[in-house]
Amino acid sequence: MVVYSRKVFFYETDAQGIVHHSNYPRYFEEARGYFLEKNNLPYEKIREELGLDVVLTQLSIEYKKYLTFGDSFFIHLKPKIENKYFFSFEYKLKNQKNKICCTGETKHCFISIKTKKIISIPKAFLDVLKD
């Protein structure tokens, strides 16, 4: 499990001063990028060295509490292998009081940049997901 953290920016809030719901998928994406970088597989390496793209196939979010401008939050991210083609991440976004604000899950696969066809999960990535 990896924990990603940051603060809410003003532009992420709506007229009521609450983080707009459309920002949570962005937070999840930031956490995934952080996870990949921490495991020496940043998107640049996946694209340029492996010739692959990571594709989002499904997204689900359950909102529980809201965040406001200036709030600190932490995303607990847990990867999971679904089968030889698909993998997912589970998210728990908590506020500075350690209260769960939302939970979510994203499912992904890899495609070849050249052929645009789905491929099995590369070994380098499987090793990261298993750890």
Secondary structure as UniProt FT lines:
FT   STRAND          2..7
FT   HELIX           10..12
FT   TURN            15..16
FT   STRAND          18..19
FT   TURN            21..22
FT   HELIX           23..38
FT   TURN            39..40
FT   HELIX           43..48
FT   TURN            49..50
FT   STRAND          52..63
FT   TURN            69..70
FT   STRAND          72..81
FT   STRAND          86..95
FT   TURN            96..97
FT   STRAND          100..112
FT   TURN            113..115
FT   STRAND          118..119
FT   HELIX           123..130
//
